[in-house]
Amino acid sequence: MSDALPPDRACYVYGIVPVGTPAPEGAAGVGDPPAPVALVSYHEVAALVSEIDTSRPLGTPQDLIGHARVLDAVAAGRTPVLPFRFGAVVRDEAAVTDELLAPQEQRFLAALEGLDGLAQFTVRGTYREDRVLREILDQRPDIAQLREEVGTLSEDASRYQRIRLGELVAEELRTRARAAADELVTRLGPLATATARADSSADQPVNASFLVAEDRWEEFEDAADGLGGDWEGRIDLRLLGPLAPYDFASELVDAQGRRSWD
């Protein structure tokens, strides 16, 4: 990548790594087609960047995947990485150095030191709806009875009962989602240095991220597999990782000073 770019080209920034980090090989980033990912270094830190066409709007699903692919490839290589939110674009390589790295070097360096040896693992789970609904009917006689009543009435005559039935089932699903999320954090949280818990929902009762030290990755994965086995048939778990620390990096940076460019 050249220092100065044509007016229709710019520098897309994925995140910050320690100086000397190799660019991820074979990780297709943002753009169509994606340009090679390179590093722009300043003293002890470097930015992961690639050239993009500014006449093409950002934000396609492939762009989002490419952004994560580059960062996750670095994290999987056991290198600390400070990810930027999607869409960080600067004018050219000189601007990366002068406007991004030079003024923020110490903040970036402190954040990278805080992330050394750590990666994010995200656990998401969805209900097996038929199984969970059967459990609700078995364990909540009031809901089961109301369901039977609805089945004996016409659609017009059962309007109120149908609304009430939907409210009761939704409330029960939320209660079970909170309980599942609590169990997830109770069982996996002690294996992590930090936990970020997303709001539970009926569709996705389990959604939490964990910052895990490298020497506990295998133990964490085994524990997640064990929880998935215990929930088999009720909740399908999906473990993602090692990932870049998307849910934790901003806190580390904000402890030193808020980012102003993204």
N, C-alpha and C positions, 0 to 999 in steps of 0.2 A: 504494500500500500504506500502510495506516495504521500509526502507531507501536504501538498496542496491538491485539492480535488476539483474537478469541473463543477459548475453550478448545479448540475442535476445529480451530483453524487454527494454522499455524506458518510459519516463514520457512525456505525451502530455499536453501542457499548453493551456488552453482556454482563460484565462484572469485573471485580478486582481480585488479583491473585498476587502472591509473593513474586518478586522479580526472579527471573530464571525458570519460572514454570514453563514447560513446553506447551505449545498450542495443541489442543486436542486433535488427534488425527482422525479423519474420516467423519467428523461430526458436522453434518450439514446444518448451517445456521439459518439466519433470516435472509429473505430475498428470493427472487425467482429469475434465474437460478441463484442459489446462495454463493456468495463469494467466500474464498478461504478465510478462516479465522486466524488472526495474527495477534501479536502482543505489542503494545506500546508501553515502554518502561520509563520509569522516573525514579532514580535512586533505588529504594527498596520495594517499590510496588509496581505493578503493571496492570494495564487494562486489557481485557479480552475484547477484540473489536473485529468488525468486518465491514467492507464497503457495501453500501446499499444505493439503490436508485430512488431518489427522492420524488420522482414523478409517479411512483407506484405507491399507493396507500398501504400503510402497515396495518396488520391486524387480522390477516387471514388465519384460519386454523393452522396452516402449515407454518406460518411465521411464529405463532405461539409455541408450537412443538419444537421448532428450530431453536428458539430462545432457550427453552428448557434443556434441549438435547446437549447444547454446548456446555451449559453450566453443570449438568449432571455428569457429563463425561469427565469433567475436571474433578468433581467430588468423588466419583467412583475410583479415580486414580489416587485417592488419599491425599489430595492437596486442598488446603483451605481455600475457599472461594467466597467472596462477598457478592452475592447476586444483586443486580439492579432489577427494578421492576421493568416489565416489558415496555419498550418504546423509547428508551433513552438514546437520543441521537444528538451528535455534535457535528460541527462543521467539517473538521478534518483532523488529521493526526496531531498537528500542532495545537489545536484547541483541546484535544484530549490531554496533552501534556500540560499546557499553560493554564487552562481553565478548570481542569478536573483533578489531575494527579498532584500537581505542585501545591495548590492551596490546601488539599485534603490529605496529604501524604501521611501525616502522623495519626489522623483519625482512622484512615484505612488500615494502617499498620497495626494499630491497637486492636481494631476489630478482627483482623486476620489472626493475630496472636490469640484472641479469645476463641477463635474457631479451629485452631490447630488440633488435629486429631479427632475432629468431630464431623458428623454428617447427619442429615435429617432422614428419618424414616417416617413415612406417613401410613397410617392404617385406616382404611375405609371399609365400611360394611353395609350391606343392604339386606333387608328382610327377605326370607322365603315367605312370601305373603300368605300362601295357602296354609302353611304350618302355623304361622303366628295367629292368623284369624281363627284357626281351629282351637288353639290354646286359649284365646280370649273367650270363645264361646264355652269352652269347658270350665274355665275358671271364673267366669262372670255370668251367673245364672240370669241376672237381670237383663243383660244384653242378649243372651240366647232367647229368653222369653219374648223380648221385644221383637227380635228377628222373626220368631214364629208368628207373632201377631201381624206383622207387616205382610207375611206371606199369605195370610188369609183374607186380606183386604184388597180392594181395587186401588189402582194408583192414586186416584183422586181422594178416596176415603183415607188413605194411609199417608197422606202428605206430611202431616205433623210427625207421625211415628217414624217415617223415613228420615226426616231431618234430625230428630232426636237420636235415632240409631247411628247416623253418621257422626254426630257430635260425640257420642259415647265411645265409639270405636276409635275416633281420632284422638280423643283424650287418653284412652288406654294405650294407644300406640306411642304417644308422646311419653307417657310414664315409663313404658318399657324401654324406649329409646334412651331416656336419661339413665335408667338403671344399667343398660348395656354400656353406655359411655363411662359411667362410674366404674364398672368392673374392668373395662379396658385400661383406664388410667391406674387403677389400683394394682393391676397385675403387671403392666408394662412400665409404668412410671418409675419404679425404683431402679430400673435398668438404664435410665436416661439421666442426663444432666439437666434437662429442661423439657417441659411439656407445653404444647400449645393446643388447646382443645377448642374445636369448632362447635357451633351450635348443633345439637342433635335435631333430626327431623324424622318424620314417619318414613320417608323414602330412604334416608341414609342415617340410621341411628348412631352409627359409629364413624367418627371422623376426627382424628387427632394426629398431631405430629409430635415427634420425639427427637431431641438432639442427643445422639448416642456416640459415645467414645468408641474409637476404632477397635479397641481390645474387647468390646462387648457386643460387637455387631452380630456375631454368630449366636451368642446367648440370647440377644434380643429377637433375632429371627426365629430361634427355636421356641421362645416363649410365645411369640405371635402365632406360630404354627400350632402350639398346644391350645391356645385360646380358640383358634379356628376349629380345632377338632372338637372341643367342648361344645361349640355352638353349631356344629355341623347339622345341616337340615333346617336350622332356624335363621341364622345370619351367615351370609357368605362374606368372608373377610378377604380383603386384598391388601397386601403389603407392598409398598413402593419404597425403594431405596437400595443403596445409599443415594440420596439426593443432595443437591445444593441446599443450604439452610435457609430456604425462602421465608419460613415463618419465624426465624430467630435473628437473622442478620440485621434487620432494621433496628431491633432493640439494642444491639451491640453498637451500631453506629450512632444511634440517638443518645446513647450514654455519653458519647464524646461530642456530639453536635449534630443537629438535624441536617439531612441531605437537602440540598437546594436545587439540584439539577433534575430530579426525577419526581 
